[in-house]
Amino acid sequence: MTVKPTTADMEKHDGRPPPRSIGLGRASIFPGFCAKHDAEAFASIEGADIGMTREEAILFGFRAMAYERFHKADQLARIAGEREMDSGHPFEVHVEVQKWAYSYRAGVERGLAEVEAWKAGYDGALANPDDPGFNHVFLRFDGLLPLAACGAFHVEHDFAGNRLQRLGRGDAALEHMALVVTSYGGRSVAALTWTGGADGPSGRLARSLGNLGAARASDAVMRLAFEHLDNVFMTPSWWEGLAVRDRARVTAMIYSGVSGIERDPGHLRGGDGMRLSSAGLVEKGTSLAD
């Protein structure tokens, strides 16, 4: 299943459709490179296991950035066609469609520029793995989480509900975090990476995750993925096994902060009685000092 909606689903569910089924062959968290170049670029993280090294963390972060770059460029390319949606409609409809298209394009262009800047930091880390501006956290669990994910997002709140930075204010550069959730040998691994130092908003988000303790780590990773990423795939059995109210809560996370919906810091904080995963944390690796 995927959280990426279709246009028909958006119209049917008033802009907030639940996750939908998707064929296993189409469920890929990284469609950006062809098979040959993907294998060459990411060979060290495509084997039977990883050592959770700094160099591997850089590759995971670069993969997330490459996905976001691919996704934003695809969005930009589609706008030309979407601007023709008003063809044959009254003038009032034409005005509304063009206003929407103008605003949407401006947002996508800004997002693409930010991703390009973020990706430049990973380009630098690839060239110099000892770059002090690159940081990471690896988490390995004792079983499989019911999802896989890959992407990057603006950091907003930590796991205690504290605001870390405010979006939409001027042209100031904003910090990001990249998150990849994958698996090796029947155990899920989460890689969180960022550039910009250890003590900024991203570093504080990572530390707040560590402060939750091992028992809440897997639940927290899943909450972070649903709250901030659209490139998330999950197992149907897990979704269908959720209580109806918990499906509604997860759907609220998916659309939190989207299209005028204010982001709810309580989603990461928890306290709602919902436990998305009980997988145990068995290994951690990080660049952060204790």
C-alpha positions as CSV (number, residue, x, y, z in Angstrom):
1,M,0.0,0.0,0.0
2,T,1.1,3.6,-0.6
3,V,0.1,6.9,0.9
4,K,0.5,8.6,-2.5
5,P,-3.1,9.4,-3.6
6,T,-4.6,9.5,-7.1
7,T,-6.5,12.5,-8.4
8,A,-9.7,10.4,-8.3
9,D,-9.1,9.5,-4.7
10,M,-8.4,13.1,-3.7
11,E,-11.8,14.1,-5.2
12,K,-13.6,11.2,-3.7
13,H,-12.3,11.8,-0.1
14,D,-12.3,15.6,-0.1
15,G,-8.6,15.9,-0.4
16,R,-7.7,13.4,2.4
17,P,-7.9,9.9,1.0
18,P,-6.6,6.9,3.0
19,P,-3.7,4.8,1.8
20,R,-4.4,2.8,-1.3
21,S,-3.4,-0.6,-2.6
22,I,-0.6,-0.8,-5.2
23,G,1.0,-3.7,-7.0
24,L,4.1,-5.1,-5.4
25,G,6.1,-4.5,-8.6
26,R,5.3,-0.8,-8.4
27,A,6.2,-0.4,-4.8
28,S,9.6,1.2,-5.0
29,I,10.8,3.9,-2.6
30,F,13.4,5.1,-5.1
31,P,12.3,5.4,-8.8
32,G,14.9,8.0,-9.7
33,F,17.7,6.1,-11.3
34,C,17.8,3.2,-13.8
35,A,18.7,-0.2,-12.4
36,K,22.3,0.0,-13.8
37,H,23.1,3.4,-12.3
38,D,21.3,2.7,-9.1
39,A,23.3,-0.5,-8.5
40,E,26.6,1.3,-9.3
41,A,25.9,4.3,-7.1
42,F,24.5,2.5,-4.1
43,A,26.3,-0.8,-4.2
44,S,27.6,-0.6,-0.7
45,I,24.0,-0.3,0.8
46,E,22.4,-2.7,-1.6
47,G,24.0,-5.9,-0.2
48,A,22.9,-8.4,2.4
49,D,23.8,-6.0,5.3
50,I,25.4,-2.7,6.2
51,G,27.9,-1.7,8.9
52,M,26.0,1.5,9.7
53,T,29.0,3.5,8.8
54,R,29.3,7.3,8.1
55,E,29.9,6.6,4.4
56,E,26.7,4.5,4.2
57,A,24.8,7.2,5.9
58,I,25.9,9.7,3.3
59,L,24.6,7.4,0.6
60,F,21.3,7.0,2.3
61,G,21.0,10.7,2.6
62,F,22.0,11.3,-1.0
63,R,19.4,8.7,-2.2
64,A,16.7,10.6,-0.3
65,M,17.9,13.9,-1.8
66,A,18.0,12.4,-5.3
67,Y,14.4,11.2,-4.8
68,E,13.2,14.6,-3.7
69,R,15.0,16.2,-6.7
70,F,13.4,13.8,-9.1
71,H,9.9,14.3,-7.5
72,K,10.1,18.1,-7.5
73,A,11.3,18.2,-11.1
74,D,8.5,15.9,-12.2
75,Q,6.0,18.1,-10.4
76,L,7.3,21.2,-12.2
77,A,7.1,19.4,-15.6
78,R,3.4,18.5,-15.0
79,I,2.3,22.1,-14.3
80,A,2.2,23.0,-18.0
81,G,-0.5,20.4,-18.6
82,E,-2.4,21.4,-15.4
83,R,-2.6,25.0,-16.6
84,E,-4.8,23.7,-19.5
85,M,-7.4,22.3,-17.1
86,D,-9.5,25.4,-17.6
87,S,-9.9,25.0,-21.4
88,G,-13.5,25.4,-22.4
89,H,-14.6,26.6,-19.0
90,P,-16.1,30.1,-18.1
91,F,-13.7,33.0,-17.5
92,E,-14.2,32.8,-13.7
93,V,-12.9,29.2,-13.8
94,H,-10.0,30.3,-16.0
95,V,-9.0,32.9,-13.4
96,E,-9.1,30.5,-10.5
97,V,-7.1,27.7,-12.3
98,Q,-4.4,30.1,-13.4
99,K,-4.1,31.7,-9.9
100,W,-3.8,28.2,-8.5
101,A,-1.2,27.2,-11.1
102,Y,0.8,30.3,-10.5
103,S,1.0,29.8,-6.8
104,Y,1.6,26.1,-7.1
105,R,4.5,26.7,-9.6
106,A,6.1,29.2,-7.3
107,G,5.9,26.8,-4.4
108,V,7.4,23.9,-6.4
109,E,10.2,26.1,-7.8
110,R,11.1,27.2,-4.2
111,G,11.0,23.6,-3.0
112,L,13.2,22.5,-5.9
113,A,15.7,25.3,-5.1
114,E,15.9,24.2,-1.5
115,V,16.4,20.6,-2.4
116,E,19.2,21.6,-4.8
117,A,20.9,23.4,-1.9
118,W,20.4,20.4,0.4
119,K,21.7,18.0,-2.2
120,A,24.8,20.2,-2.6
121,G,25.6,19.5,1.0
122,Y,25.5,15.7,0.3
123,D,27.6,16.2,-2.8
124,G,30.2,17.8,-0.6
125,A,29.9,14.9,2.0
126,L,30.4,12.4,-0.8
127,A,33.6,14.1,-1.9
128,N,34.7,14.6,1.7
129,P,33.2,11.9,4.1
130,D,34.8,13.7,7.1
131,D,32.8,16.8,6.5
132,P,31.9,18.0,10.0
133,G,28.7,19.5,8.7
134,F,27.2,16.1,8.0
135,N,25.5,14.1,10.7
136,H,23.5,10.9,11.0
137,V,21.7,8.5,13.2
138,F,21.2,4.8,12.4
139,L,18.7,2.6,14.2
140,R,18.4,-1.2,13.7
141,F,15.4,-3.1,15.0
142,D,14.9,-6.7,16.0
143,G,12.2,-7.3,13.3
144,L,10.6,-5.7,10.3
145,L,8.6,-2.5,10.6
146,P,5.5,-2.7,8.4
147,L,6.7,0.1,6.1
148,A,9.5,1.3,3.9
149,A,10.2,5.0,3.2
150,C,12.6,7.4,1.6
151,G,12.6,11.2,1.5
152,A,13.5,14.5,3.1
153,F,11.6,17.2,4.9
154,H,11.8,20.6,6.7
155,V,12.3,20.0,10.4
156,E,9.4,21.6,12.4
157,H,8.8,20.0,15.8
158,D,10.7,17.6,18.0
159,F,9.3,14.5,19.7
160,A,8.4,16.5,22.8
161,G,6.2,18.8,20.7
162,N,8.6,21.8,20.8
163,R,8.8,24.0,17.7
164,L,12.3,23.8,16.2
165,Q,11.9,26.3,13.3
166,R,9.1,28.2,11.7
167,L,8.4,27.7,8.0
168,G,7.2,30.3,5.6
169,R,9.0,33.2,7.1
170,G,11.1,35.2,4.6
171,D,14.0,33.7,2.6
172,A,16.0,32.3,5.5
173,A,17.6,28.9,4.9
174,L,15.7,26.1,6.7
175,E,17.2,22.9,8.0
176,H,16.1,19.5,6.8
177,M,16.3,15.9,7.7
178,A,16.4,12.9,5.3
179,L,14.8,9.6,6.4
180,V,15.2,6.2,4.8
181,V,13.6,3.1,6.3
182,T,14.7,-0.2,4.6
183,S,15.6,-3.7,5.8
184,Y,18.4,-6.2,5.9
185,G,18.1,-9.9,6.8
186,G,14.6,-9.5,8.1
187,R,15.3,-6.5,10.3
188,S,14.4,-2.9,9.6
189,V,17.1,-0.1,9.6
190,A,16.3,3.6,9.8
191,A,18.8,6.1,8.6
192,L,18.3,9.8,9.6
193,T,20.8,12.2,8.0
194,W,21.2,16.0,7.7
195,T,23.7,18.8,7.0
196,G,24.0,21.9,9.0
197,G,25.6,20.9,12.2
198,A,24.9,18.8,15.3
199,D,23.2,21.5,17.4
200,G,20.7,23.1,15.1
201,P,17.0,22.1,14.6
202,S,17.8,18.8,12.9
203,G,20.3,17.8,15.6
204,R,17.7,18.7,18.3
205,L,15.1,16.5,16.5
206,A,17.5,13.6,16.5
207,R,18.4,14.0,20.1
208,S,14.7,14.2,21.1
209,L,14.2,10.8,19.3
210,G,17.1,9.4,21.4
211,N,15.5,10.8,24.6
212,L,12.4,8.7,24.0
213,G,14.3,5.5,24.8
214,A,14.6,2.2,23.0
215,A,11.0,1.1,23.7
216,R,9.5,3.9,21.7
217,A,12.0,4.2,18.9
218,S,10.2,2.1,16.2
219,D,6.9,3.8,16.9
220,A,8.6,7.2,16.7
221,V,10.3,6.4,13.3
222,M,6.9,5.4,11.8
223,R,5.3,8.5,13.1
224,L,8.1,10.6,11.6
225,A,7.6,8.9,8.2
226,F,3.8,9.3,8.1
227,E,4.0,12.9,9.4
228,H,6.5,14.2,6.9
229,L,7.0,11.9,3.8
230,D,4.8,11.0,0.9
231,N,7.1,8.3,-0.4
232,V,5.9,5.6,2.1
233,F,4.8,2.1,1.5
234,M,3.2,-0.2,4.0
235,T,2.0,-3.8,4.3
236,P,-1.8,-4.2,3.8
237,S,-2.0,-6.7,6.8
238,W,-0.7,-4.0,9.2
239,W,-3.1,-1.3,7.9
240,E,-6.1,-3.6,7.9
241,G,-5.2,-4.7,11.4
242,L,-5.5,-1.2,12.8
243,A,-8.6,-0.1,14.7
244,V,-10.8,2.3,12.7
245,R,-9.9,5.2,15.0
246,D,-6.1,4.5,14.5
247,R,-6.5,4.4,10.7
248,A,-8.1,7.9,11.1
249,R,-5.2,9.0,13.2
250,V,-2.6,7.8,10.8
251,T,-4.4,9.4,7.9
252,A,-4.4,12.7,9.9
253,M,-0.6,12.4,10.1
254,I,-0.3,11.8,6.4
255,Y,-2.1,15.1,5.6
256,S,-0.8,17.1,8.5
257,G,0.8,20.4,7.2
258,V,-0.6,19.8,3.7
259,S,-2.8,22.3,1.8
260,G,-3.6,24.6,4.6
261,I,-4.0,21.9,7.2
262,E,-2.0,23.0,10.3
263,R,0.6,20.6,11.4
264,D,-0.2,19.0,14.8
265,P,2.9,18.7,17.0
266,G,1.1,16.1,19.1
267,H,1.4,13.6,16.3
268,L,5.1,13.1,17.1
269,R,4.7,13.6,20.8
270,G,2.4,10.6,21.0
271,G,0.2,10.3,24.1
272,D,-2.8,9.3,21.9
273,G,-2.8,5.7,23.0
274,M,-1.7,4.4,19.6
275,R,1.4,2.2,19.2
276,L,2.4,1.9,15.5
277,S,5.2,-0.6,16.2
278,S,6.5,-2.6,19.1
279,A,9.8,-3.7,17.4
280,G,12.7,-3.4,19.7
281,L,15.9,-1.4,19.1
282,V,19.0,-3.6,19.0
283,E,21.7,-1.3,17.5
284,K,22.3,2.4,17.2
285,G,25.0,4.3,15.4
286,T,25.4,8.1,15.4
287,S,27.7,11.0,14.7
288,L,26.3,12.9,17.7
289,A,28.3,13.2,20.8
290,D,26.6,12.0,24.0
